[in-house]
Every structure is written in C-alpha cells, then in structure tokens.
C-alpha cells in the first residue's frame, strides 16, 4: 500500500478510556477502558491493542482530551513572527 493512500488510525485519549478508529475500507473501532483516570493507566491497554497486526502499517492521528493538556498563556514576543510561528504560540 502506498503511504500516500495509507489508512489513518485515529487514537482518542480521554480520562479512563481510549478509542481506536479506522475509517477507510471497513470501519473498525475499539474502546479501551481503564480503572484509573490518568494517562499512565492507558499505556498498557494501548500497548496490548496495538500489538494486534490489524492496527499496523497505518498513519496515526492522536486526539487528546483537554484533561491531558496543559494550557499556558505567554506574553507576546518582542519581534514580529510569521503567521506559522504565531499559530504555534
């Protein structure tokens, strides 16, 4: 399979659960539930699920819950930035 047309695997991480979804071809999904709400509890579940060859060889997109993201406000820089640099700040 060409990498240009490679199937995308989307992994969504939320407190206490992860979901795997591929949409091209036959849609397939799997939901993994952990006993804890922290990100570390999801790692063994993802490790086991991704060991399955059905999920190999695909481009991966990861979607994180706001719970796992730290938002930080920073002062504006002293110099002019390109549009791409502004988007990352």
C-alpha positions as CSV (number, residue, x, y, z in Angstrom):
1,X,0.0,0.0,0.0
2,X,1.3,3.4,-0.9
3,X,2.0,5.8,2.0
4,X,0.0,8.5,0.1
5,X,-3.1,6.4,0.5
6,X,-2.3,4.8,3.8
7,X,-5.3,4.2,6.1
8,X,-5.4,6.5,9.0
9,X,-5.7,5.2,12.6
10,X,-7.2,7.7,15.0
11,X,-6.5,7.2,18.7
12,X,-8.6,9.3,21.1
13,X,-7.5,9.6,24.7
14,X,-9.8,10.7,27.5
15,X,-9.6,10.2,31.3
16,X,-10.0,6.5,31.9
17,X,-10.5,5.4,28.3
18,X,-9.0,5.3,24.8
19,X,-10.7,4.7,21.5
20,X,-9.1,3.4,18.3
21,X,-10.9,4.1,15.0
22,X,-10.0,3.5,11.4
23,X,-12.5,4.7,8.8
24,X,-11.2,3.8,5.4
25,X,-12.3,0.5,3.9
26,X,-14.4,-1.4,6.5
27,X,-14.8,1.0,9.5
28,X,-13.4,-0.6,12.6
29,X,-13.4,0.8,16.2
30,X,-12.4,-0.4,19.6
31,X,-12.9,1.2,23.0
32,X,-10.5,0.5,25.9
33,X,-11.5,1.3,29.4
34,X,-9.0,1.7,32.3
35,X,-9.7,1.6,36.1
36,X,-7.8,4.9,36.6
37,X,-8.3,8.3,35.1
38,X,-4.6,9.1,34.5
39,X,-2.8,8.8,31.2
40,X,-0.4,6.2,32.5
41,X,-3.2,3.7,33.1
42,X,-4.0,3.8,29.3
43,X,-0.5,2.8,28.2
44,X,-0.7,-1.0,29.0
45,X,-4.1,-1.1,27.2
46,X,-2.8,0.7,24.1
47,X,0.3,-1.5,24.1
48,X,-1.8,-4.6,24.1
49,X,-4.3,-3.3,21.5
50,X,-1.6,-2.0,19.1
51,X,0.2,-5.4,19.3
52,X,-2.6,-6.7,17.1
53,X,-1.4,-6.7,13.4
54,X,-4.8,-5.4,12.3
55,X,-3.8,-1.9,13.6
56,X,-0.2,-1.9,12.0
57,X,1.1,0.0,9.0
58,X,-1.2,3.0,9.1
59,X,-0.7,6.7,9.6
60,X,-1.7,7.7,13.2
61,X,-3.6,10.7,14.5
62,X,-3.8,11.2,18.2
63,X,-6.6,13.3,19.8
64,X,-6.1,14.3,23.4
65,X,-8.8,15.2,25.9
66,X,-8.4,18.7,27.4
67,X,-7.8,16.8,30.7
68,X,-4.3,15.8,29.5
69,X,-3.3,19.2,28.0
70,X,-1.7,22.0,30.0
71,X,-2.7,25.4,28.7
72,X,-0.2,28.2,29.2
73,X,-0.5,31.9,28.4
74,X,2.7,33.6,27.5
75,X,3.5,37.3,26.9
76,X,3.8,38.4,23.2
77,X,7.3,38.1,21.8
78,X,9.4,41.2,21.2
79,X,9.8,40.6,17.5
80,X,7.4,40.1,14.6
81,X,6.6,36.5,13.9
82,X,5.5,34.7,10.7
83,X,1.9,33.5,10.6
84,X,3.0,29.9,11.2
85,X,5.1,30.9,14.2
86,X,2.1,32.9,15.6
87,X,-0.1,29.8,15.3
88,X,2.2,27.7,17.4
89,X,2.5,30.3,20.2
